[in-house]
Amino acid sequence: MSPVAVGGPALFIGTDTDYVALVRPELDPADPGVRLAAEEAGVTPEEFAGAGDTWAVLLESDGEGDGFELPGVRDAEPADFAQRLRAELAAASGPFTVDGGAVLSLDARPAGADAYAFTAHVTPPDDETGTPLTVETGPLPVAGLLADLDAFLGSLA
């Protein structure tokens, strides 16, 4: 399939190979890649792009990726999660947890000077076992995380 440009708010926590992300993809029906993909799928570009208001969780650990939609989640919920994570990072001197509800919980622990490593516990909403998937990140610099959180929150304003 042709590459399709995806916009929208996104918060990635982790590295290129081990991460958890909250995203609200937005496709532009006028984008040539979207138009071509829609044609290949046999739908209009507007149908292919969709409403652009559905949040999703993406995760990857050791090269294995997964993701799922979060129907009914409004912008206020990811914003609240990001604000609480930002506040904890700005004030933290030790381990902390940010609970994102039934789907996402993030345990943070110091990992060297001005860095934190995270364990994300992700439970897909339709998972009948209730067993969370776990993603471990390597050390991430606090300054970079704070900048990413500010950019994410700004994209929701």
PyMOL commands that set and color helices and strands:
alter all, ss='L'
color gray80, all
select helices_A, chain A and resi 32-41+45-49+76-91+142-156
alter helices_A, ss='H'
color red, helices_A
select strands_A, chain A and resi 10-14+19-23+55-61+64-70+96-99+104-110+115-122+133-136+140-141
alter strands_A, ss='S'
color yellow, strands_A
deselect
rebuild
show_as cartoon
